Amino acid sequence: MDEREKIFQFKQNARYFAKSRGTIGDMERAVGVSPGYLSRDLKSLNMTVVLRIAKYLDMSVDELLNPKSRFDAEAKRVTKELEEKEQERLKNKWN
């Protein structure tokens, strides 16, 4: 993966997982970067910031840079939601 792809995956995953835990702004404040940091056109990754964000999100740096992480998390969320709906449907069917 080249540097531009790493930056893209980092930004996409950081945004996705930040939203799942609150807001992007909350995360940016917590890790000490200026508002809108993830929206900027980053030329390189600041590893200190990457490490802080990974720690804030309780993820490894590898997970944060891996494009599959975002899709795995979304698949788990959708599967759980479908299972809950099916359980509710069956519960209502038999009551």
BELSULVEN-V575775 format. One record per run of one state. SS is the DSSP state (@ for helix, = for strand, . for the rest). FROM is the first residue (numbers start at 1). TO is the last residue. Records with the same first field share a line. If there is no record, write none. Layout:
SS->FROM-TO ; FROM-TO
This chain:
.->1-2 ; 22-23 ; 32-36 ; 40-46 ; 57-60 ; 66-66 ; 95-95
@->3-21 ; 24-31 ; 37-39 ; 47-56 ; 61-65 ; 67-94
